[in-house]
Amino acid sequence: MNIHRHANATTTPKTRRYIQASHQSVTQLAAELGVSEDTIRRWQRRDTVADGSYTLHRLPTTLTPAQEVVVVERRKTLLLPLDDRLAVTWEFLHPEVPRSGLNRCLQRHGVSNLNTLRPQETADKPKHKPFKAYAPGFILCGCQVSPPKAG
């Protein structure tokens, strides 16, 4: 079994299970395992023994909800790439918004992929044909053909 541990983890899933099942005091467990009392309390409160994610559940944003609506609508109407959209946002809306914050905002609202926003060609338009639709005929040129000479 391949265990992926956090780089700074002081306990393993086995020791975490031991902490959760033990009836010893927090001080005794901390001394026995060589970890802090906070670590013991933390693993006693949890239901699982797996490492959790350290990413914030809601990343901070500098745009207000009203500004986000403007950014999203401008993205839909102007169809600008992210860097151009960022320049417009800096100039007219919020001069301190980071590029990553603007990208997260567009992803949150489902408008980050520019290709999905562009109008698709309709199926009603006839496809390009490589040859003419009529049957080929003879080609007449302007040159004169003289009859063969007898001789």
C-alpha positions as CSV (number, residue, x, y, z in Angstrom):
1,M,0.0,0.0,0.0
2,N,1.5,3.3,-1.0
3,I,0.8,6.0,1.6
4,H,1.0,9.6,0.5
5,R,1.9,11.7,3.6
6,H,2.1,15.4,4.0
7,A,5.8,16.4,4.0
8,N,5.6,17.9,7.5
9,A,3.3,15.3,9.1
10,T,4.6,14.0,12.4
11,T,2.2,11.0,12.5
12,T,1.2,8.2,10.2
13,P,-2.2,6.8,9.6
14,K,-1.4,3.9,12.0
15,T,-0.5,6.3,14.9
16,R,-3.5,8.4,14.1
17,R,-5.8,5.4,14.5
18,Y,-4.0,4.6,17.8
19,I,-4.6,8.1,19.0
20,Q,-8.3,7.9,18.1
21,A,-8.7,4.5,19.8
22,S,-6.7,5.3,22.9
23,H,-8.3,6.1,26.3
24,Q,-5.1,7.6,27.7
25,S,-4.9,11.3,28.6
26,V,-3.7,13.8,26.0
27,T,-0.5,14.5,28.0
28,Q,0.4,10.8,28.2
29,L,-0.2,10.2,24.5
30,A,1.9,13.2,23.5
31,A,4.8,12.1,25.7
32,E,4.5,8.5,24.4
33,L,4.4,9.4,20.7
34,G,6.7,12.4,20.8
35,V,4.2,14.9,19.4
36,S,2.5,18.0,20.8
37,E,-0.7,17.9,22.7
38,D,-2.4,20.0,20.0
39,T,-1.6,17.2,17.5
40,I,-3.2,14.6,19.8
41,R,-6.3,16.8,20.3
42,R,-6.6,17.4,16.6
43,W,-6.6,13.7,15.7
44,Q,-9.0,12.8,18.5
45,R,-11.5,15.3,17.0
46,R,-11.3,13.9,13.5
47,D,-13.2,11.0,12.0
48,T,-10.6,10.0,9.4
49,V,-6.9,9.3,9.5
50,A,-6.0,10.8,6.1
51,D,-4.2,14.1,5.5
52,G,-6.6,16.9,4.7
53,S,-6.2,19.5,2.0
54,Y,-4.5,22.7,3.1
55,T,-6.1,24.8,0.3
56,L,-8.6,27.4,1.4
57,H,-12.2,26.4,0.7
58,R,-13.0,29.9,-0.4
59,L,-10.1,31.8,-2.0
60,P,-10.0,35.5,-1.2
61,T,-11.0,37.9,-4.0
62,T,-10.6,41.6,-4.4
63,L,-13.6,42.0,-6.6
64,T,-17.0,42.8,-5.2
65,P,-20.0,40.8,-6.4
66,A,-21.1,43.8,-8.5
67,Q,-17.7,44.1,-10.1
68,E,-17.7,40.3,-10.8
69,V,-21.0,40.7,-12.7
70,V,-19.5,43.5,-14.8
71,V,-16.3,41.4,-15.5
72,V,-18.4,38.4,-16.6
73,E,-20.7,40.3,-18.8
74,R,-17.8,42.2,-20.5
75,R,-16.1,38.8,-21.1
76,K,-19.2,37.5,-22.8
77,T,-19.7,40.6,-25.0
78,L,-16.1,41.6,-25.9
79,L,-14.6,38.1,-26.1
80,L,-11.2,39.3,-25.0
81,P,-8.3,37.1,-23.9
82,L,-7.4,37.1,-20.3
83,D,-4.5,39.5,-20.5
84,D,-6.6,42.0,-22.5
85,R,-9.5,41.6,-20.0
86,L,-7.0,42.2,-17.2
87,A,-5.9,45.5,-18.8
88,V,-9.5,46.7,-19.2
89,T,-10.3,45.7,-15.6
90,W,-7.3,47.6,-14.3
91,E,-8.1,50.6,-16.3
92,F,-11.9,50.9,-15.7
93,L,-12.9,48.7,-12.7
94,H,-10.3,47.7,-10.2
95,P,-6.6,48.7,-10.5
96,E,-5.3,46.1,-8.0
97,V,-7.0,42.9,-9.1
98,P,-4.4,40.2,-9.7
99,R,-4.4,38.1,-12.9
100,S,-5.0,34.9,-10.9
101,G,-7.9,36.5,-9.1
102,L,-9.5,37.6,-12.4
103,N,-9.0,34.1,-13.8
104,R,-10.6,32.5,-10.7
105,C,-13.5,34.8,-11.1
106,L,-14.0,33.8,-14.7
107,Q,-13.7,30.1,-13.8
108,R,-16.2,30.5,-11.0
109,H,-18.8,31.9,-13.4
110,G,-18.0,29.3,-16.2
111,V,-16.6,31.8,-18.8
112,S,-12.9,31.2,-18.6
113,N,-12.7,29.2,-21.9
114,L,-12.9,31.7,-24.7
115,N,-13.5,29.1,-27.4
116,T,-16.8,28.0,-25.8
117,L,-18.0,31.7,-25.8
118,R,-17.4,32.3,-29.5
119,P,-20.4,31.7,-31.7
120,Q,-20.2,28.3,-33.5
121,E,-20.8,28.1,-37.3
122,T,-24.3,27.0,-38.1
123,A,-25.1,23.7,-39.8
124,D,-27.4,25.5,-42.3
125,K,-24.5,27.0,-44.1
126,P,-23.5,24.8,-47.1
127,K,-20.1,23.3,-47.0
128,H,-17.5,24.3,-49.5
129,K,-17.4,22.1,-52.5
130,P,-14.1,21.5,-54.3
131,F,-15.7,21.1,-57.8
132,K,-18.6,22.8,-59.6
133,A,-22.0,21.2,-59.3
134,Y,-22.6,20.9,-63.1
135,A,-21.2,18.2,-65.3
136,P,-17.9,19.0,-67.0
137,G,-18.1,19.7,-70.8
138,F,-15.7,20.5,-73.6
139,I,-13.3,23.4,-73.3
140,L,-13.1,25.6,-76.4
141,C,-10.1,27.6,-76.9
142,G,-9.7,30.5,-79.3
143,C,-7.0,28.8,-81.4
144,Q,-7.7,27.9,-85.0
145,V,-7.2,24.3,-86.2
146,S,-6.2,24.0,-89.8
147,P,-7.2,20.9,-91.8
148,P,-4.4,18.4,-92.5
149,K,-2.5,19.1,-95.8
150,A,-2.8,16.5,-98.6
151,G,0.3,15.5,-99.8
